[in-house]
Amino acid sequence: EEVLNHWNKEFSQNGIFNLAALIVDLQTNEVLSYNGNVGFGANDYGSQVDVIQSPRSTGSILKPFLYCAMLQEGGLLPTELPDVPVNINGFAPKNFSLGYDGAVHADEALARSLNVPSVVSLRKYGVSKFYDFLKKAGMTTLNRPADHYGLSLILGGTEGTLWDIANAYARMAHTVMDYNRDGKYYAWENFNLVRDDHPFGERRQDESPLFNAGAAWLTLQALTNVNRPEELNRDFVPSVRRVAWKTGTSYGFRDAWAVGVTPKYLVAVWTGNASGEGRPGLTGARTSAEVMFDLFNILPATGWFGTPYGELVEAAICRESGQLKGLYCPETSIDTLLVPARGLQGSVCSYHSRVHLSDDGQYRVYEQCAGDRGIRTVSWFRLPPSWEWYYKQRHPGYRSLPPYSPECASGNLSDAVMQFIYPYPGAILRITKQMDGSRGKAVFELAHRNPSTRVFWHLGADYLGETSNIHQMELSPDSGEYTLTVVDENGVSLSIRFEVE
């Protein structure tokens, strides 16, 4: 209560009046401290609401469960995931920072809580499957069909209680701890956190556990590297002690979550207003995480989860792509990592390929056209053009493929050298009026592997102009359906259809 009252005084200065916290002994699953709301009855801001049992928007707090579910099915490795603007049937998620990495490893995407890779992953895994997974994990607030939530399920499109979410994290931790005792899985009778002195209950061997110990351990490992530089304002927070922790922030800055786990303790915190009022700065990392680590500081230090080697195998992983080692991955970029057994069925690296270059490395060539330029074969890491466009901004060492030599250019332009950044295929655009009443414009943008290449733009049968270096074109089309076509100076063309309302 002293810790919560201290933070409540600070948060109240920003109009954030409610705070709830739960501390659990995971060895016995008993609740050590239950504070449903700070300052019970002390103010008129909903202090008598037991927030621990109140459904609130989940934000990103459910992302680790998707990561774990995909790991144990073999659908995920540290693989590169796309982190570019997407529009899926009108749903266009954005990262908290409003920036994009182009491509990011799955474990880093989880640690940084990036939204776009999470949505892409959920689309691959399946909303209905994840919905069922969450219900089995103890989420009691999913009272509508899966398609009601859709892909927003992973970004806070549903509600959960701090009690249920703490239970789900406790289940994941228990899977690792129980397995490490004797290499078996156990199901506890009436699994739930215990709020009194009664025994936790009998445990029996579980033939179909929800969590795989190897995947759960890898998930907890990933959550020790949580890094939110755009949110965290205390650099020492993640280093206080080794904790697997995750934050969540709901849309409109209404709910801030933080859950932390060690082999001994679970600490879960919610910060916000019981009224649902949002406040600037009300994020999981800036509020609830600060409280959570202060609560861990008053608890005895603990060790770390033992590695469940029986549920993990060694795999050769390409460091750059995060996929299984492929034929053209350089030996210098191969790491040996522990993955769930099903991970060996994952994708082989598709981003490294064999490329023929001239001796000076300035051009791509083939044997029949190399001539005096010579020819040498190298392994090259390359991403799709739109990924590459963003990726290069954060990874200065990334090298785009050089152009074909003039002698080899014709007939060898099948590689994807261009990709639209905006609009998305099948997009429906709404062009608003300017303040002076004039019709606004939409900025169409293209990524080209060789930016200096001249690109010619056509809207239907109308020629619009050319671009070079920065491939952007401002357009203000009337309502209707359109086809936008671009042709570069080498004759490579690309088209996209969109609609204007």
Secondary structure as the mmCIF struct_conf table of DSSP 4:
data_model
#
loop_
_struct_conf.conf_type_id
_struct_conf.id
_struct_conf.beg_label_comp_id
_struct_conf.beg_label_asym_id
_struct_conf.beg_label_seq_id
_struct_conf.end_label_comp_id
_struct_conf.end_label_asym_id
_struct_conf.end_label_seq_id
HELX_RH_AL_P HELX_RH_AL_P1 GLU A 2 SER A 12
TURN_TY1_P TURN_TY1_P1 GLN A 13 GLY A 15
STRN STRN1 ASN A 18 ASP A 25
TURN_TY1_P TURN_TY1_P2 LEU A 26 ASN A 29
STRN STRN2 GLU A 30 ASN A 35
BEND BEND1 GLY A 36 GLY A 39
TURN_TY1_P TURN_TY1_P3 PHE A 40 GLY A 41
BEND BEND2 ALA A 42 GLY A 46
TURN_TY1_P TURN_TY1_P4 SER A 47 GLN A 48
BEND BEND3 VAL A 49 VAL A 49
HELX_RH_3T_P HELX_RH_3T_P1 VAL A 51 GLN A 53
BEND BEND4 SER A 54 SER A 54
STRN STRN3 ARG A 56 SER A 57
TURN_TY1_P TURN_TY1_P5 GLY A 59 LEU A 62
HELX_RH_AL_P HELX_RH_AL_P2 LYS A 63 GLU A 73
TURN_TY1_P TURN_TY1_P6 GLY A 74 GLY A 74
BEND BEND5 GLY A 75 GLY A 75
BEND BEND6 LEU A 77 PRO A 78
STRN STRN4 GLU A 80 ASP A 83
BEND BEND7 VAL A 84 VAL A 84
STRN STRN5 ILE A 88 ILE A 88
TURN_TY1_P TURN_TY1_P7 ASN A 89 GLY A 90
STRN STRN6 PHE A 91 PHE A 91
TURN_TY1_P TURN_TY1_P8 PHE A 96 SER A 97
BEND BEND8 LEU A 98 LEU A 98
STRN STRN7 GLY A 102 HIS A 105
HELX_RH_AL_P HELX_RH_AL_P3 ALA A 106 ALA A 111
TURN_TY1_P TURN_TY1_P9 ARG A 112 SER A 113
HELX_RH_AL_P HELX_RH_AL_P4 ASN A 115 TYR A 125
HELX_RH_AL_P HELX_RH_AL_P5 VAL A 127 LYS A 136
TURN_TY1_P TURN_TY1_P10 ALA A 137 GLY A 138
BEND BEND9 ARG A 144 ARG A 144
HELX_RH_AL_P HELX_RH_AL_P6 ALA A 146 TYR A 149
HELX_RH_3T_P HELX_RH_3T_P2 GLY A 150 LEU A 155
TURN_TY1_P TURN_TY1_P11 GLY A 156 GLY A 156
BEND BEND10 THR A 158 THR A 158
STRN STRN8 GLU A 159 GLY A 160
HELX_RH_AL_P HELX_RH_AL_P7 LEU A 162 ASP A 182
BEND BEND11 GLY A 183 GLY A 183
STRN STRN9 TYR A 186 TRP A 188
TURN_TY1_P TURN_TY1_P12 GLU A 189 ASN A 190
STRN STRN10 VAL A 194 VAL A 194
BEND BEND12 ASP A 196 HIS A 198
STRN STRN11 ARG A 203 GLN A 205
BEND BEND13 GLU A 207 SER A 208
BEND BEND14 LEU A 210 PHE A 211
HELX_RH_AL_P HELX_RH_AL_P8 ALA A 213 ALA A 222
HELX_RH_3T_P HELX_RH_3T_P3 LEU A 223 ASN A 225
TURN_TY1_P TURN_TY1_P13 PRO A 229 GLU A 231
TURN_TY1_P TURN_TY1_P14 ASP A 235 PHE A 236
HELX_RH_3T_P HELX_RH_3T_P4 VAL A 237 SER A 239
BEND BEND15 VAL A 240 ARG A 241
STRN STRN12 ALA A 244 THR A 249
TURN_TY1_P TURN_TY1_P15 TYR A 251 GLY A 252
BEND BEND16 PHE A 253 PHE A 253
STRN STRN13 ASP A 255 VAL A 261
BEND BEND17 PRO A 263 LYS A 264
STRN STRN14 TYR A 265 GLY A 272
TURN_TY1_P TURN_TY1_P16 ALA A 274 SER A 275
TURN_TY1_P TURN_TY1_P17 PRO A 280 GLY A 281
HELX_RH_PI_P HELX_RH_PI_P1 GLY A 284 SER A 288
HELX_RH_AL_P HELX_RH_AL_P9 ALA A 289 ASN A 297
TURN_TY1_P TURN_TY1_P18 ILE A 298 ILE A 298
BEND BEND18 LEU A 299 LEU A 299
HELX_LH_PP_P HELX_LH_PP_P1 PRO A 300 ALA A 301
HELX_LH_PP_P HELX_LH_PP_P2 PHE A 305 THR A 307
HELX_RH_3T_P HELX_RH_3T_P5 TYR A 309 GLU A 311
STRN STRN15 LEU A 312 CYS A 318
TURN_TY1_P TURN_TY1_P19 ARG A 319 SER A 321
BEND BEND19 GLN A 323 GLN A 323
STRN STRN16 LEU A 324 LEU A 324
HELX_LH_PP_P HELX_LH_PP_P3 LYS A 325 LYS A 325
TURN_TY1_P TURN_TY1_P20 LEU A 327 TYR A 328
HELX_RH_3T_P HELX_RH_3T_P6 GLU A 331 SER A 333
STRN STRN17 ILE A 334 PRO A 340
HELX_RH_3T_P HELX_RH_3T_P7 ALA A 341 GLN A 345
BEND BEND20 GLY A 346 GLY A 346
HELX_LH_PP_P HELX_LH_PP_P4 SER A 347 SER A 347
STRN STRN18 VAL A 348 VAL A 348
HELX_LH_PP_P HELX_LH_PP_P5 CYS A 349 CYS A 349
BEND BEND21 TYR A 351 TYR A 351
STRN STRN19 HIS A 352 LEU A 357
TURN_TY1_P TURN_TY1_P21 ASP A 359 ASP A 360
BEND BEND22 GLY A 361 TYR A 363
STRN STRN20 ARG A 364 ARG A 364
TURN_TY1_P TURN_TY1_P22 GLU A 367 CYS A 369
HELX_RH_3T_P HELX_RH_3T_P8 GLY A 371 ARG A 373
STRN STRN21 ARG A 376 PHE A 381
HELX_RH_AL_P HELX_RH_AL_P10 PRO A 385 ARG A 394
TURN_TY1_P TURN_TY1_P23 PRO A 396 GLY A 397
HELX_LH_PP_P HELX_LH_PP_P6 SER A 400 PRO A 403
STRN STRN22 TYR A 404 TYR A 404
HELX_LH_PP_P HELX_LH_PP_P7 SER A 405 SER A 405
TURN_TY1_P TURN_TY1_P24 PRO A 406 CYS A 408
TURN_TY1_P TURN_TY1_P25 SER A 410 GLY A 411
BEND BEND23 ASP A 415 ASP A 415
STRN STRN23 MET A 418 TYR A 422
BEND BEND24 PRO A 423 PRO A 423
TURN_TY1_P TURN_TY1_P26 PRO A 425 GLY A 426
STRN STRN24 ILE A 428 LEU A 429
HELX_LH_PP_P HELX_LH_PP_P8 THR A 432 THR A 432
STRN STRN25 LYS A 433 LYS A 433
HELX_LH_PP_P HELX_LH_PP_P9 GLN A 434 GLN A 434
TURN_TY1_P TURN_TY1_P27 MET A 435 ASP A 436
BEND BEND25 GLY A 437 GLY A 437
STRN STRN26 ARG A 439 ARG A 439
STRN STRN27 ALA A 442 HIS A 448
BEND BEND26 ARG A 449 ASN A 450
TURN_TY1_P TURN_TY1_P28 PRO A 451 SER A 452
BEND BEND27 THR A 453 THR A 453
STRN STRN28 VAL A 455 LEU A 459
TURN_TY1_P TURN_TY1_P29 GLY A 460 ALA A 461
STRN STRN29 ASP A 462 THR A 467
BEND BEND28 ASN A 469 ILE A 470
STRN STRN30 GLN A 472 LEU A 475
BEND BEND29 SER A 479 SER A 479
STRN STRN31 GLY A 480 ASP A 488
TURN_TY1_P TURN_TY1_P30 GLU A 489 ASN A 490
BEND BEND30 GLY A 491 GLY A 491
STRN STRN32 SER A 493 VAL A 500
#
